[in-house]
Amino acid sequence: YDKYVHLFVFSLCTIIPLGSEDVLRKGSGTLCEALLMVEAFRGNIICPNKQVSVPFEALEMLRDCPDRWEKPLIYHLDVAAMYPNIILTTRLQPSAMVTPADCAACVHSTTCETSYVQYY
């Protein structure tokens, strides 16, 4: 625990403005959203408050008044649950941040599609 989990939790606390107990309690989607908000604040990007959209309210009205002759299939997609998958597939982690020097030192630098690499 001390070797892996303890250090990992406190390293998360250095990039996400939450205490260690909150980091342990929150889900990966919430932690990812908190990190996105930190980066948006750092980049002077305006982030709107979360609000229920009008189409979602209309779907609730359909659910509450089912006097309809058609039977629509209504799907609700939990986009927040997709964040961990996006993080894993696109390697959104500090070690994935590279410089041109890092790219040149990579063993795959001759076969790599450098058009996909973003330098920070």
Rosetta blueprint (number, residue, H / E / L):
1 Y L
2 D H
3 K H
4 Y H
5 V H
6 H H
7 L H
8 F H
9 V H
10 F H
11 S H
12 L H
13 C H
14 T H
15 I H
16 I L
17 P L
18 L L
19 G L
20 S H
21 E H
22 D H
23 V H
24 L H
25 R H
26 K L
27 G L
28 S H
29 G H
30 T H
31 L H
32 C H
33 E H
34 A H
35 L H
36 L H
37 M H
38 V H
39 E H
40 A H
41 F H
42 R H
43 G L
44 N L
45 I L
46 I L
47 C L
48 P L
49 N L
50 K L
51 Q L
52 V L
53 S L
54 V H
55 P H
56 F H
57 E H
58 A H
59 L H
60 E H
61 M H
62 L H
63 R H
64 D H
65 C L
66 P L
67 D L
68 R L
69 W L
70 E L
71 K L
72 P L
73 L L
74 I L
75 Y L
76 H L
77 L L
78 D L
79 V H
80 A H
81 A H
82 M H
83 Y H
84 P H
85 N H
86 I H
87 I H
88 L H
89 T H
90 T L
91 R L
92 L L
93 Q L
94 P H
95 S H
96 A H
97 M L
98 V E
99 T L
100 P H
101 A H
102 D H
103 C H
104 A H
105 A H
106 C L
107 V L
108 H L
109 S L
110 T L
111 T L
112 C L
113 E L
114 T H
115 S H
116 Y H
117 V L
118 Q L
119 Y E
120 Y L
